[in-house]
Structures are given as C-alpha cells and as structure tokens.
Amino acid sequence: MLFRVDAQPEIGYGHLFRSLALANMLDEEFDISFALGKADEAVRIMLSEADYGLILLKPFEYTFPDKRKNEEIAFDLSEHIYDFDLVVLDGYWFGSNYQSKLRAFDTKVVLIVDNGGGNYKADILINPAEGLSHDNYTMDNIKAQKLLGSKYALLREPFLRAARETKAQDRKDFHVFICFGGSDFLNKTLEVTKWFIDNTSVNLRIVVGNSYPHIESLREFALHHSDRMTILKGLGQDEMVEEMKSASLGVVPASGILLESIACRLPVISGVYAENQNRIYQGFLDRKVFVPAPQFKSSDLKSAWDEINEIGLKEILMNQIALVDGKSGERIRKAIKSLC
C-alpha cells in the first residue's frame, strides 16, 4: 500500500497526519510505504518509527492553499507503481489528470478529500467532514464506496483510544490549550496567545510543531508572561492526547486537530485558518461540537469567550461524545479490505 502525500510549511502537515492515521488503521493488513517530494527529519523519524517505507520524489513547489489556482502535480509514480496493490492520494494537487494516469495501472485507488463534492476516479473516497451528501460526489467506478462523515474519522490510535473512553475527562486546573498545527505559516498561535494574555487571566499551554517558523517571536513574548505561558514543541501523538485530556478549553483550527480535540473530549474554540477548511468548519459547527470564532479575530475570540462564560461547555461535551465514538478504524478497515 502506497500513500502519495506531501507535508511542508507552505501547506502544513495535516494531509500527512490523516494519511498516517489511515496507515495506522491498516498496517496489520498491508506493507506500507509513503511517497513524498520532501521529508524533513521529523517526518523521516515518524515513518521510520512506524516501520513504513519512504520513497522520495521530485519536490513540487507548493503555494499557501488560499493562493493556489489550478496547479496540479504531474504523475510521478510510474517507476514505483508496480510494487503496490493499492494507492492512497491525499492532497489538492493530485487532480483529475493524476488520477487518470493512476487508473491506467492495475491498482486500487483510495482518495482522502475534504471538499463538498466533485468528480473523482477511485474505488473508495473518504471525507470525515460532517454535513456531506453522497449525491455531490461522482465516481468513475459505479461500485465505488463513499465513506463520509465523522464515523470515518481519520484519527491515529491514541486519539481513537481516547474517544472510546466516551466520557469527559477530569480537569485538575483550568487552562487553555492552543495549537495551530505543525507549521502555522500565518502565526495565528501568537495572535491568539496575545488575546488571551490581554483579555483573560487564564494560563496557557501552547503547542507548536517542529516546522513552526515563528518560534523566536513566540518565545520573546513569553519572556514577559512566563507565569502564564508554557510553550511545548514537537510533541508526539501520546503527548498530544495527554495535553488535550488535561486542558479545560482548546483553541484550534477546523482541520484534523479539531477531530483530535473532539476525540479527547476537549471543548474548543475553532475557526477557519485557510479557505479549504470552510466545509469542515460548517459541518462541525452545525453539530455544535465547538464554540465558533470564524477568523480568530479579536472580536471573534471575545464573542466565543463570552459565549463560554454564559452557556458553559456541558452541551458541547455531550455532542462530542455522540459524534466521535473511536470505532472509525474498524469501519474503514472493513471497507478497504473489501477491495482486496
């Protein structure tokens, strides 16, 4: 099984993490490799520790998601495809032409997407966002399976295990968890941190990735607020689970980390970091599993904070428990094994 995905600061690491989640669900059934254009040290370590193979391809120069137009990667698996029975594609740049080239080979294809519809060439399509319609997706294979909604949440095992506990965690002290993913190109981390320091009295535990490019500015700010700020960098998945389970409130974008927070029963303030998160944001907003701060502006954060103080968090926690049950791996594994 081959995963074609990329991860770098310009596009973040969300595609890689959800592909790793799928690989984790299937690695007892398949020999797994990843094909990437670039792989920094942290990515290499993650793949090596999981005993997954690594194929390095010609790098593609990505742009920030909101600035991309119709760029598409040229098909780059011709030299490797014969070694694999199944290929997973995760990324906006593996479009119709790429899928058509892949379809010319005798291999099954799985797509991970996060938009609201489109025409695709694959045997299975996975989109764990809420509020989706099967009718919005047209597949070249009439027997293709569409795995839609949070019952197919792409979560790594520690997060699935946390969800299976099915109850809210005991929070020993009130503090806020802040995390904007592995790179945070726009530095929303510092923007949100400053708002909480200036407008509340709560303590903050701030998690950044190894590729976060603004670490020095965050640390400089923290020098003046060391009694209220703790900065954590490059946490592993088990450490992330523990941080989420111990916090009383989180601030995260509407991406994979929102699903992770829900699995850990962490009430969160969430919003849109990039336009491609609009579908995820709206679907989960309708399920009332977070407090909205649409663009993470000061006015958004104030409204969210006021709402939390007014209505509390009990309803959000109950909705989270109902939405993500920790059994998505079983459902996805059954679907993909049916292809073989």
C-alpha positions, 0 to 999 in steps of 0.5 A: 500500500502506497500513500502519495502525500506531501507535508511542508510549511507552505501547506502544513502537515495535516494531509500527512497526519490523516494519511498516517492515521489511515496507515495506522488503521491498516498496517496489520493488513498491508506493507506500507510505504509513503511517497513524498517530494520532501521529508524533513527529519521529523517526518523521516523519524515518524515513518521510520518509527512506524516501520513504513517505507519512504520513497522520495520524489521530485519536490513540487513547489507548493503555494499557501492553499488560499493562493493556489489556482489550478496547479496540479502535480504531474504523475510521478509514480510510474517507476514505483507503481508496480510494487503496490496493490493499492494507492492512497492520494491525499492532497489538492494537487493530485487532480483529475489528470493524476488520477487518470494516469493512476487508473491506467495501472492495475491498482486500487485507488483510495482518495482522502478529500475534504471538499463538498463534492466533485468528480473523482476516479477511485474505488473508495473516497473518504471525507470525515467532514460532517454535513456531506451528501453522497449525491455531490460526489461522482465516481468513475467506478459505479461500485465505488464506496463513499465513506463520509462523515465523522464515523470515518474519522481519520484519527491515529490510535491514541486519539481513537483510544481516547474517544472510546473512553466516551466520557469527559475527562477530569480537569485538575486546573483550568487552562487553555490549550492552543495549537495551530498545527505543525507549521502555522505559516500565518502565526495565528498561535501568537495572535491568539496567545496575545488575546488571551494574555490581554483579555483573560487571566487564564494560563496557557499551554501552547503547542507548536510543531517542529516546522513552526517558523515563528518560534523566536517571536513566540518565545520573546513574548513569553519572556514577559508572561512566563507565569502564564505561558508554557510553550511545548514543541514537537510533541508526539501523538501520546503527548498530544492526547495527554495535553488535550485530556488535561486542558479545560478549553482548546483553541484550534483550527477546523482541520484534523486537530479539531477531530483530535480535540473532539476525540479527547473530549476537549471543548474548543474554540475553532475557526477557519485558518485557510479557505479549504477548511470552510466545509469542515468548519460548517459541518462541525459547527452545525453539530455544535461540537465547538464554540465558533470564532470564524477568523480568530479575530479579536472580536471573534475570540471575545464573542466565543469567550463570552459565549463560554462564560454564559452557556458553559461547555456541558452541551458541547461535551455531550455532542462530542461524545455522540459524534466521535465514538473511536470505532472509525478504524474498524469501519474503514478497515472493513471497507478497504479490505473489501477491495482486496 
